[in-house]
């Protein structure tokens, strides 16, 4: 796991570490999932974790978005 994190940085899976190493029950997990909405978790991750290295790489090396060409503009020129 340590080598993977060195390559990609921390991700939202960091929040699951406490659940993996503690004694917990299905009831506790259910209550936690009902109490905290996904939007709040996403906001927390954005605020405290930021973008992972993998996300930054994807953004840096992605191809530019292709724009739609309007062919009707070229019909008058022909």
Helices and strands as residue ranges (DSSP letters): H 2-8, G 12-16, H 17-21, H 26-35, H 38-48, H 53-61, H 72-75
